[in-house]
Amino acid sequence: MSRPFNTLDELEARLSQDEKWLADFQSLLKKNAKITESATNILDDFTSRTSSLSGNVNSLYSKTSMVQREQQSSLFIYSYYSYTQATGI
């Protein structure tokens, strides 16, 4: 049968264990907060870079589309000119 009351030594030992556990837990919470902050900073930087890259890609896409239209227009004009020269029109 278990005793309903603990001795003072048992209570002090249990208190010491609980205080150590609490100190370890608080230390882990601090480490977790640092890791979370670091991961958040990395993700924020990544988001910023991808946003900048997206802007650059969109700009490049627009310029490429414009150059392709100009090339197609020049090719059409050259083809038409060659055709008229060859047929004498």
Buried (B, 14 or more C-beta within 10 A) or exposed (E): EEEEEEEEEEEEEEEEEEEEEEEEEEEEEEEEEEEEEEEEEEEEEEEEEEEEEEEEEEEEEEEEEEEEEEEEEEEEEEEEEEEEEEEEE
